[in-house]
Structures are given as C-alpha cells and as structure tokens.
Amino acid sequence: MTKEKATLEMVIRWLDSNIDDWTANDLWNNPRQEIKNSIAIDSQDLKEKIELALDPQTTIEQIENGDL
C-alpha cells in the first residue's frame, strides 16, 4: 500500500466516524447534537467528493474545476 492510499483510507475512516455521529436532532433538540449533525453532513459531502475524485472515469480537469 502506498502512503497516499493509506492516508486516504485514514481520512475516509475519520469521515465515517463523523457520519456515524449523526442523530435526528428533532428527537433531542440539543445544540451540541446540531453541531455534530452539521459536521456529519459536511463529512458525508466530503467523502462523496473524494470517492468521485478517485473514480477512474473522473478526469484531473473535473477535479481541478470542482465538477464532481
């Protein structure tokens, strides 16, 4: 495994951990959970963009332009 691949896998695990912290806040009405939910949503978005960027069909130009 390359250093780059190991780093990406570590980042994906970290994002997955943030995503797992999401809870339906309407059940709790907790400001701390609202912050965790915001982080979880951002983490899910970032994970999706990383996965799209790593797709073999995605071009470098698409990545540089943010066309993911």
Secondary structure, 3 states (H helix, E strand, C coil): CCHHHHHHHHHHHHHHHHHHCCCCHHHCCCHHHHHHHHHHHHHHHHHHHHHHHHCCCCCHHHHHHCCC
